[in-house]
Amino acid sequence: MDGKATAAAVRGEVAAEVARLVDAHGETARPGLAVVIVGERKDSQTYVRAKRRACEEVGISSFGFELPEETTQEALQDVVRELNARQDVHGILVQLPLPEHIDDEKVLDGIEIGKDVDGFHPLNIGRLCMSGRTPPLFVPCTPKGCVELMDRYGVDVEGKNVVVIGRSNIVGLPLAMLLLHRNATVTICHSRTRDTSAKVKEADIVVAACGIPKFVDKSWLKKDAVVVDVGINAVDDPSKKRGYRLVGDVDYEGAAEVASFITPVPGGVGPMTIAMLLTNTVEACKRHLPAK
Ligand SMILES: Nc1nc2c(c(=O)[nH]1)N[C@@H](CN(C=O)c1ccc(C(=O)N[C@@H](CCC(=O)O)C(=O)O)cc1)CN2
């Protein structure tokens, strides 16, 4: 499943929708995203740049806040409070991870839920975990991107055995919930699971989100399983210009021989994460507009 091409298609749709909104309602209907980064982590800087570039490409206004590593908890929460109050900011994103001295829970909980385009606020995650009640205002971008990718490739999850490897609050847990709501039979494996390979061998769909390079081996996979690889791990490679290359949580070469569908790394789930951030930002903006 080609995440790069699919994300480009989504970006095209978002660009058309932004143009339609501005045409129908004027400049105040242009979606705006605030992107906050604290510190100088190279990977985070890369992701933030990619997010801002994607916004520009589709006509979403992006407002960047690059704060120094030594930013205090209070100062960061003040920035979030100011962004909550701004009319031109429909979505707020605080890039993770934050420096050690910052309590990210307090920061994320301070984002107004209607602007929580990352979907990390406990109310949004909590609502996602319950069915038959008020739905979340936003679904976290990586899980949403995995489901969107499967949808666009015609992968039906209903009644299927799905194994999600990883139980993080931002990927594994919300993705398991999304799949459960689509009537999949979901097993979550984690660091204390006794025999992950045995569970994976039963799976029609495997989602690897554990952050361990090439954790899932070809020998674990059922023939024609669908494999979604969320891992983005940098491994040293002096032959590369950057000195490293990216690998997923799945041994791609081997797994591709067995799987019916598989996402590569790079070019799989990563680009979908950014595309879903754009769709969430447009949704946030549209909630303030009269229907047209
Ligand atoms: N506030 C958030 N922080 C973080 C999130 C998030 O969704 N919200 N997710 C990850 C990082 N992330 C987005 O921020 C992210 C990671 C990777 C990619 C991506 O497109 N990767 C490319 C490869 C990029 C490269 O070459 O370096 C790919 O997989 O093809 C997008 C977004 C943690 N933090």
The ligand as an SDF file (V2000), in Angstrom:
LIG
                    3D

 34 36  0  0  0  0  0  0  0  0999 V2000
    2.2700   16.0000   17.9050 N   0  0  0  0  0  0  0  0  0  0  0  0
    2.6640   14.8630   17.3100 C   0  0  0  0  0  0  0  0  0  0  0  0
    3.8910   14.3840   17.5520 N   0  0  0  0  0  0  0  0  0  0  0  0
    4.2670   13.2210   16.9440 C   0  0  0  0  0  0  0  0  0  0  0  0
    3.3980   12.5360   16.0560 C   0  0  0  0  0  0  0  0  0  0  0  0
    2.1150   13.0700   15.8480 C   0  0  0  0  0  0  0  0  0  0  0  0
    1.2630   12.5000   15.0940 O   0  0  0  0  0  0  0  0  0  0  0  0
    1.7860   14.2370   16.4850 N   0  0  0  0  0  0  0  0  0  0  0  0
    3.8460   11.4190   15.3650 N   0  0  0  0  0  0  0  0  0  0  0  0
    5.2550   11.0820   15.3510 C   0  0  0  0  0  0  0  0  0  0  0  0
    6.0940   11.7300   14.2830 C   0  0  0  0  0  0  0  0  0  0  0  0
    5.4000   12.1940   13.0780 N   0  0  0  0  0  0  0  0  0  0  0  0
    4.5960   13.2660   13.1600 C   0  0  0  0  0  0  0  0  0  0  0  0
    4.7560   14.1360   13.9540 O   0  0  0  0  0  0  0  0  0  0  0  0
    5.7560   11.7070   11.7780 C   0  0  0  0  0  0  0  0  0  0  0  0
    6.7330   10.7670   11.5890 C   0  0  0  0  0  0  0  0  0  0  0  0
    7.1140   10.3700   10.3090 C   0  0  0  0  0  0  0  0  0  0  0  0
    6.4880   10.9030    9.1940 C   0  0  0  0  0  0  0  0  0  0  0  0
    6.9010   10.5500    7.8130 C   0  0  0  0  0  0  0  0  0  0  0  0
    6.2600   10.9520    6.8760 O   0  0  0  0  0  0  0  0  0  0  0  0
    8.0040    9.8240    7.6240 N   0  0  0  0  0  0  0  0  0  0  0  0
    8.5260    9.5260    6.3270 C   0  0  0  0  0  0  0  0  0  0  0  0
   10.0300    9.4900    6.3810 C   0  0  0  0  0  0  0  0  0  0  0  0
   10.6180   10.8010    6.7980 C   0  0  0  0  0  0  0  0  0  0  0  0
   12.1410   10.8350    6.6930 C   0  0  0  0  0  0  0  0  0  0  0  0
   12.6670   10.5220    5.6460 O   0  0  0  0  0  0  0  0  0  0  0  0
   12.7600   11.2150    7.7110 O   0  0  0  0  0  0  0  0  0  0  0  0
    7.9560    8.1880    5.8440 C   0  0  0  0  0  0  0  0  0  0  0  0
    7.6190    7.3370    6.6840 O   0  0  0  0  0  0  0  0  0  0  0  0
    7.8760    8.0210    4.6310 O   0  0  0  0  0  0  0  0  0  0  0  0
    5.4950   11.8290    9.3790 C   0  0  0  0  0  0  0  0  0  0  0  0
    5.1240   12.2260   10.6570 C   0  0  0  0  0  0  0  0  0  0  0  0
    5.9060   11.4510   16.6880 C   0  0  0  0  0  0  0  0  0  0  0  0
    5.5110   12.7390   17.1410 N   0  0  0  0  0  0  0  0  0  0  0  0
  1  2  1  0
  2  3  2  0
  2  8  1  0
  3  4  1  0
  4  5  2  0
  4 34  1  0
  5  6  1  0
  5  9  1  0
  6  7  2  0
  6  8  1  0
  9 10  1  0
 10 11  1  0
 10 33  1  0
 11 12  1  0
 12 13  1  0
 12 15  1  0
 13 14  2  0
 15 16  1  0
 15 32  2  0
 16 17  2  0
 17 18  1  0
 18 19  1  0
 18 31  2  0
 19 20  2  0
 19 21  1  0
 21 22  1  0
 22 23  1  0
 22 28  1  0
 23 24  1  0
 24 25  1  0
 25 26  2  0
 25 27  1  0
 28 29  2  0
 28 30  1  0
 31 32  1  0
 33 34  1  0
M  END
$$$$
